[in-house]
Amino acid sequence: MAARYRILSLDGGGTWALIQARALRQIYGDLRGRDVLAQFDLVAANSGGAIVAAALACDFTLSEIDALFGDESARDEIFVTLAPWERIPSALLDLGPKYRASAKLDGLKDRLAPTGDTPLDRLAQAIQRPGGPKPPDYLIVAFDFDTLRAVFFRSNVESNARSGPVGPSPTLAEAVHASSNAPVNYFDAPATFDTPAYLGRRFWDGALAGMNNPLLAAVVEARANDVRAEDIIALSIGTGSVILPPEADDVRPPLAAPRGASGTVHDLKAVAGAILDDPPDAATFIAHTLLGQPLGRDPEHPVTGGALVRVSPLVQPVRGADGGWTLPRGLREDEFARLTELELDAIDPGDIALLQRFCDAWLAGHVPNQPIRANRQLQCEIGFASFPLAAEHWKKLAGL
């Protein structure tokens, strides 16, 4: 049997990316980052997931990566608030940036030093352990604001998927800065940096390229480099999604999605959120199908034997014994309502604590896991409806 080609794919999601550190720790134990990386051949990441990927390369333990998002001083170095006078237009419209993009790069460099200063094309040599396995390739996604196209920052500059010519690589911190630069309601300017090949170029979050979930890009990267489809296995870790049934007589907010108002400002905010949300089940399902994995439409017997494993918590009610919608175990109604409102820049200590409790309830199987595909009744058709089942399947696939 040919060796498995193992992909780790990490969605964007701002501070919600603490979920990824906790999920990896639940699967692998509290390993150091480079020991986790030794379990994979390719790491693909966007935005908050790119911060997690960089912290793995820096050899943080998984608990230290979790703490990075829980540490108020670390969050304040990345989400540096604009001066009050700079936010007046945003306050008037309830739409506009809150944070300074240039300061984010300084914060990332500080937190990721010294590995963050390594050019991407030298990353493998920098993190290689003597006598250890070859480190995985890195693929970090961003959006080029001037060409309006996706851009891929690669550690493997010889990749068959690259376009040429290839100039000097950005550093790991610079690539993460470009990938994590969410627009409209978050950062005030496109990301820029000083690597000569990128002078004058401007970048936004890779979600604008439709790649908040970079799994499909990772599969294309592997196939372009002659990896057989049947050899690929992938662990795709999200950062949570709000998936609610529509409001009806038998289900009301916060357990249901109210019919939204319309209007220019409201619609702009909704579109900005939708772009960054990048409904991640689409990328996973497309990748699942392209790799020739089984399909199914029977929620009583969901397809669970595939080579792609999706784990991500859902802010979603569950069916009670009477068949009606009810709160997931471990969450109060006010907590559930707050989770439906939280944005990717959740930085208040109380909100971080709520995210941590939400994540722990998901890891325990009380909060729904995101399927690869669900039906219109929110029932799992492909994938796993709970994290423990998904994690167990991944361990079997990966031989853990």
C-alpha positions in Angstrom: 0.0 0.0 0.0 1.3 3.4 -0.9 2.1 5.9 1.9 -0.7 8.2 2.8 -0.3 11.9 1.9 -1.6 13.7 4.9 -3.1 17.2 4.7 -3.8 19.5 7.6 -6.2 22.3 6.5 -6.9 25.2 8.9 -9.8 27.7 8.2 -9.7 31.4 8.9 -11.7 32.7 11.8 -9.8 35.3 13.9 -9.8 34.5 17.6 -12.2 31.6 17.0 -9.0 29.8 15.8 -8.4 28.8 19.4 -10.8 26.0 18.5 -8.2 24.5 16.2 -5.5 24.4 18.9 -8.0 22.6 21.2 -9.1 20.2 18.5 -5.5 19.2 17.7 -4.7 18.8 21.4 -7.7 16.5 21.8 -6.5 14.3 19.0 -2.7 14.4 19.5 -2.3 15.4 23.1 -0.3 18.4 24.2 2.5 18.0 21.7 4.9 20.6 20.6 4.1 22.2 17.2 6.9 20.5 15.2 5.8 17.1 16.6 2.3 17.8 15.3 3.8 18.9 11.9 5.6 15.6 11.7 2.2 13.9 11.3 1.5 15.8 8.0 2.9 16.3 4.5 1.1 19.6 3.7 -0.3 22.3 5.8 -2.7 24.8 4.2 -4.0 27.7 6.2 -5.9 31.0 6.0 -6.2 34.0 8.4 -6.6 32.8 12.0 -5.6 29.3 10.8 -2.4 30.7 9.4 -1.6 32.1 12.8 -2.1 28.5 14.2 0.1 27.1 11.4 2.8 29.6 12.1 2.7 28.9 15.9 3.1 25.2 15.1 6.2 26.0 13.0 7.5 28.1 16.0 7.2 24.9 18.1 4.7 26.2 20.6 2.9 23.5 22.4 -0.8 23.2 21.5 -1.7 24.6 25.0 0.6 27.5 24.3 -1.2 28.1 21.0 -4.5 28.0 22.8 -3.2 30.5 25.3 -2.0 32.8 22.6 -5.6 33.5 21.7 -6.6 33.6 25.3 -3.9 36.1 26.3 -5.3 39.6 26.3 -1.9 41.2 25.7 -1.3 39.0 22.6 -4.7 39.8 21.2 -4.1 43.5 21.7 -0.8 43.2 19.7 -2.7 41.8 16.7 -6.0 43.7 17.1 -4.6 47.2 17.6 -7.5 49.5 17.9 -7.7 52.7 15.8 -7.8 56.1 17.6 -11.3 57.3 18.5 -11.2 60.1 16.0 -10.3 57.6 13.2 -13.4 55.6 14.0 -15.9 58.5 13.7 -17.1 57.6 10.2 -17.4 53.9 11.2 -19.4 54.8 14.3 -21.8 57.0 12.3 -22.5 54.2 9.7 -22.0 51.2 12.0 -19.7 50.0 9.2 -16.0 50.3 8.8 -12.6 49.3 10.2 -11.6 49.1 13.9 -8.0 48.0 13.8 -4.6 49.2 12.4 -3.2 46.8 9.8 0.4 48.0 10.0 0.5 47.4 13.8 -0.7 43.8 13.2 2.5 42.9 11.4 4.6 44.2 14.3 2.6 42.1 16.7 2.9 39.0 14.6 6.7 39.5 14.2 7.0 39.9 18.0 4.9 36.8 18.9 6.3 34.5 16.2 10.0 35.5 16.6 12.5 34.1 15.6 10.9 31.6 13.3 8.5 34.1 11.9 11.4 36.0 10.4 12.3 33.0 8.2 11.6 33.3 4.5 9.0 30.7 3.5 11.3 29.0 1.1 13.7 28.3 3.9 11.1 27.2 6.5 11.6 23.5 6.1 15.4 23.8 6.8 14.7 26.1 9.8 12.3 23.7 11.5 13.9 20.4 10.4 14.8 18.3 13.4 18.1 16.3 13.2 17.2 12.8 12.1 13.5 13.7 12.0 11.1 13.4 9.1 10.9 16.1 6.4 8.7 18.9 7.6 5.5 19.5 5.7 5.1 22.0 2.9 3.2 25.2 3.8 0.5 26.8 1.7 -0.8 30.1 3.0 -3.7 31.8 1.2 -4.3 35.6 0.7 -6.0 37.9 -1.8 -4.2 40.3 -4.0 -6.1 43.6 -3.8 -4.7 45.0 -7.1 -5.2 42.0 -9.3 -8.3 40.8 -7.5 -7.0 37.3 -7.5 -6.0 34.6 -4.9 -2.3 34.5 -4.1 -0.6 31.5 -2.6 2.5 31.8 -0.4 4.4 28.5 -0.6 7.3 27.0 1.2 7.8 24.7 -1.8 8.8 27.2 -4.5 9.3 24.2 -6.9 5.7 23.3 -6.8 4.1 22.4 -10.1 1.1 24.5 -9.1 3.1 27.7 -8.9 3.0 30.4 -11.6 6.4 31.9 -12.5 8.7 33.5 -12.2 9.1 33.2 -8.4 10.9 36.0 -6.6 12.2 36.2 -3.1 9.8 34.6 -0.6 8.1 36.6 2.1 8.8 35.7 5.7 6.4 33.4 7.5 5.1 36.4 9.6 4.6 38.5 6.4 2.6 35.7 4.7 0.4 35.3 7.9 0.0 39.1 8.0 -1.4 39.1 4.4 -3.6 36.1 5.0 -5.1 37.5 8.2 -6.0 41.0 7.0 -9.8 40.9 7.1 -11.4 43.9 5.3 -14.4 46.3 5.7 -15.3 45.9 9.4 -11.9 44.9 10.7 -8.5 46.3 9.4 -8.1 49.8 8.0 -5.8 49.1 5.0 -4.5 46.2 2.9 -1.5 44.4 4.3 1.9 45.4 2.9 5.5 44.4 3.7 9.1 45.0 2.7 10.2 41.8 0.9 11.5 43.2 -2.4 9.4 41.0 -4.7 6.3 42.2 -2.9 7.0 46.0 -2.5 3.9 47.9 -3.6 1.6 44.9 -3.5 -1.4 44.9 -1.2 -3.2 42.0 0.3 -6.4 41.1 2.1 -7.6 38.0 3.9 -7.7 34.9 1.7 -11.4 34.6 2.4 -12.0 37.2 -0.3 -10.6 34.7 -2.8 -13.3 32.2 -1.6 -10.7 30.3 0.5 -11.5 30.8 4.1 -11.5 27.0 4.1 -8.3 26.2 2.1 -8.9 22.5 1.8 -9.7 22.6 -1.9 -6.5 24.6 -2.6 -4.6 22.0 -0.6 -6.0 19.1 -2.6 -5.1 20.9 -5.9 -1.6 21.5 -4.6 -1.1 17.9 -3.8 -2.6 16.6 -7.1 -0.5 19.2 -9.1 2.6 17.6 -7.5 1.7 14.1 -8.7 0.1 12.8 -5.5 -2.5 10.2 -6.4 -6.0 11.0 -5.3 -6.4 7.6 -3.6 -3.3 8.4 -1.4 -4.7 11.7 0.0 -6.2 11.9 3.5 -7.0 15.3 5.0 -8.0 16.7 8.4 -9.9 19.9 7.8 -10.4 22.0 11.0 -12.8 24.9 11.0 -13.4 27.7 13.5 -17.1 27.4 13.9 -20.2 28.5 11.9 -23.6 29.7 12.8 -26.2 27.4 11.0 -29.7 28.0 12.2 -33.1 26.8 11.0 -35.3 29.5 9.6 -37.8 31.1 12.0 -41.1 29.3 12.1 -44.1 28.8 14.5 -42.3 26.1 16.3 -38.8 27.6 16.5 -37.9 31.2 17.4 -34.7 33.2 17.8 -32.1 32.8 19.1 -32.6 29.1 18.0 -33.8 30.2 14.6 -32.6 32.7 12.0 -34.9 35.7 11.9 -35.8 37.1 8.5 -33.3 40.0 8.2 -34.1 43.6 7.4 -32.8 45.1 4.2 -31.1 48.4 3.3 -27.8 49.6 2.0 -25.8 49.5 5.3 -27.4 46.3 6.5 -26.8 44.6 3.2 -23.1 45.8 3.1 -22.5 44.3 6.5 -24.2 41.1 5.6 -22.2 40.7 2.4 -19.0 41.5 4.2 -19.8 38.8 6.8 -20.8 36.3 4.1 -17.5 36.8 2.2 -15.5 36.2 5.4 -17.7 33.3 6.4 -17.1 31.6 3.1 -19.6 28.7 3.9 -16.9 26.1 4.5 -18.9 23.0 3.7 -18.7 23.9 0.0 -14.9 23.5 -0.2 -14.9 20.3 1.8 -17.7 18.7 -0.3 -16.1 19.7 -3.6 -12.7 18.2 -2.4 -14.5 15.1 -1.1 -16.2 14.6 -4.5 -13.0 15.3 -6.6 -11.1 12.7 -4.6 -13.7 10.1 -5.6 -15.2 9.7 -2.2 -18.6 8.0 -1.7 -21.7 10.1 -1.8 -25.0 9.7 0.0 -28.3 11.3 0.9 -29.6 9.2 3.7 -29.3 10.9 7.1 -30.2 7.6 8.8 -27.0 6.1 7.3 -24.6 9.0 6.6 -21.4 8.4 4.6 -18.6 8.2 7.2 -15.8 6.3 5.6 -14.2 9.0 3.5 -10.6 10.1 3.3 -11.5 13.7 4.3 -12.4 14.4 7.9 -14.1 17.7 8.7 -14.2 19.0 12.3 -15.7 22.3 13.2 -18.3 23.3 15.8 -21.7 24.5 14.8 -23.7 27.2 16.6 -26.9 25.3 15.9 -29.8 23.9 18.0 -30.2 20.2 18.4 -33.3 18.0 18.2 -34.8 17.1 21.5 -36.6 13.9 22.5 -39.9 15.4 21.2 -38.3 16.2 17.8 -38.3 19.9 18.4 -35.3 22.2 18.4 -33.5 22.8 21.7 -30.3 24.2 23.1 -27.1 22.0 22.9 -26.2 20.6 26.3 -24.0 22.9 28.3 -25.1 26.2 26.8 -27.6 28.6 28.2 -30.0 30.5 25.9 -28.1 33.8 26.5 -24.8 32.1 25.7 -26.2 30.6 22.6 -27.6 34.0 21.5 -24.2 35.7 22.2 -22.4 33.0 20.1 -24.7 33.8 17.1 -23.6 37.5 17.3 -19.9 37.1 17.9 -17.6 38.2 15.1 -14.2 36.9 14.2 -12.6 39.7 16.3 -14.0 38.4 19.6 -11.5 39.9 22.0 -13.4 40.7 25.1 -12.3 38.3 27.9 -15.9 37.2 28.6 -16.4 36.4 24.9 -13.1 34.4 24.8 -14.2 32.4 27.9 -17.6 31.7 26.2 -15.7 30.5 23.0 -13.6 28.2 25.2 -16.7 26.7 26.9 -18.4 26.3 23.5 -15.4 24.5 22.1 -15.1 22.2 25.1 -18.8 21.3 24.7 -18.1 20.4 21.1 -15.1 18.3 21.9 -17.3 16.4 24.4 -19.9 15.7 21.7 -22.6 18.0 23.0 -22.4 20.7 20.3 -23.0 19.6 16.7 -20.0 19.0 14.4 -20.1 20.4 10.9 -20.8 17.6 8.3 -19.2 17.5 4.9 -22.7 17.8 3.6 -26.0 18.3 5.5 -29.5 18.4 4.1 -32.0 21.2 4.4 -33.2 19.8 7.7 -29.6 20.2 9.0 -29.1 16.5 9.2 -25.7 15.0 8.4 -25.5 13.1 5.1 -21.8 12.9 4.6 -19.3 13.2 7.5 -19.7 13.1 11.2 -22.3 14.8 13.4 -20.1 14.8 16.5 -16.4 15.6 17.1 -15.6 12.4 19.0 -16.7 10.2 16.1 -14.8 12.4 13.6 -11.6 12.3 15.7 -11.9 8.5 16.1 -12.1 8.1 12.3 -9.2 10.4 11.7 -7.0 8.4 14.1 -7.8 5.3 12.2 -7.0 6.9 8.8 -3.8 8.4 10.1 -2.7 5.2 11.9 -2.5 7.0 15.3 
